[in-house]
């Protein structure tokens, strides 16, 4: 299945493939990047992560993209994925950028684009954002993208806040 093209003003999304392993390993080995992602991931764990997310595309028809700048530089990863939180199935908006690209508004650019993709193109009833309680920057990105705080909970052993968007209004 070929993924539809995904791009924003400053980012180009490529459907995950085995060719992206080295970039993802580097991303997941950065302790600052991985701080709110459950910690640094070994290369083997990232390989398993890549395989699981490639399978997600096959199963659901959507998933994570590797993000590149128009010049071709690896920027991070983002997309939509199915999750189960507190026994309920939802679709999560996810985004992670290289530390060298932080502070440039890329998360604030990608979040509304992913939201539109999920709610309009895929016609999903809602999307959730799962953010560790202490990750104020990501919480602000979701709030600016019209996600509403729904609740505090625990997911994968982490204390998180769950935000939801069910319309583009």
PyMOL commands that set and color helices and strands:
alter all, ss='L'
color gray80, all
select helices_A, chain A and resi 18-29+31-34+43-60+99-101+106-121+136-144
alter helices_A, ss='H'
color red, helices_A
select strands_A, chain A and resi 6-7+12-15+64-68+74-85+88-97+127-132+148-155+158-165
alter strands_A, ss='S'
color yellow, strands_A
deselect
rebuild
show_as cartoon
